Amino acid sequence: MSFKCGIVGLPNVGKSTLFNALTNSNKAQAANFPFCTIDPNIGIVSVPDQRLDKLAKVSKSKKIINTTISFVDIAGLVKGASKGEGLGNKFLSHIREVDAIIHMVRCFDSTDIQNVNPTVDPIRDLEIIETEMMLADLESIQKRLEKNNKKNVDEEQIRILEIALDCINNDKDFSIINNDFDKKQINLSGLLSLKPKIFVCNVDEQSLQKGNNYTKNFIDKFGQENTLVISADIENQINGFELDEKESYMKMIGLEETGLNMLIQKGYKILELDTFFTSGPEETRAWTIQKNCTAPKAAGEIHTDFEKGFIRAETVSYDDFVVNDGWLNCKTNGKMRLEGKDYIVKDGDVLNFRFNT
């Protein structure tokens, strides 16, 4: 599976610049006027994982295949979008299609780049976006709970919609829904307010290491856990360098990790994802799964026939695979296990599936 993150925010906060940096492309038009992006841009990016190189070396693989993440650059939202202002419902429909939302807010001053509001205020900007998504959810919930439509909605979905309606009307935290319902059911609701969120504070180069008053106030209100401080402009510059130049430049400005790596790590955490590997002479490959995924479900990520005809999974941890120099020594040294249908795949497992066709 590949997961999809939508980059949202007010116009001119740096969404398209960040998208171009993350996808190492110039696919998204980045210009100094509102609604530069109209139709969403989609970029598929390989997920960096140093473990792949080591596994491929052990297995003498002919090729390496990374798992992927998709980034979607979505048009800027303005106050009143839920009522059709700006690109309105078109914008909101694009958000419904993503697994997680990257909220990008402007945390820098500039006389050169237009701002749709007279002042820079990332807290206000985020609240505008979240309010519009909540109003869109409110309209959707009310329609689905109308007597004529309610008969087409199953009981669990009705409960989610009713609790969400109560949260919106009484300004309650939506986390109660995440705690009480299965993730699959929550996703089926299609509610924007329930999608996992990452907050990106877009800063200038001077604020990259220590932040500024805008980032401090934002983190004080929304917390550090799902917040990243990134300079979209610097990320875009870095991607124009060769590897050696990139490493030297990052060291010079004190940047330990790229924005792409940080976003992927946050994305995997909030979406509760793990990675397992297959490795042999032909290829070493990474596969993305949900946490607590059973072995048959993991097999199904490779091919549906693997899940249907699942018998056993030959299983070795990443560390054991590398230390014991591959499958043969892992079997000889007792590091390979045969796991059945109830086995919960761990992050870093190297798997070989036995199945009936």
PyMOL commands that set and color helices and strands:
alter all, ss='L'
color gray80, all
select helices_A, chain A and resi 15-23+50-59+81-83+88-96+122-144+147-150+155-169+175-180+183-189+192-194+205-207+213-222+232-238+243-253+259-270+295-302+304-308+318-323+327-332
alter helices_A, ss='H'
color red, helices_A
select strands_A, chain A and resi 3-8+41-46+63-65+68-73+100-106+197-202+227-230+273-279+283-290+310-316+337-339+350-355
alter strands_A, ss='S'
color yellow, strands_A
deselect
rebuild
show_as cartoon
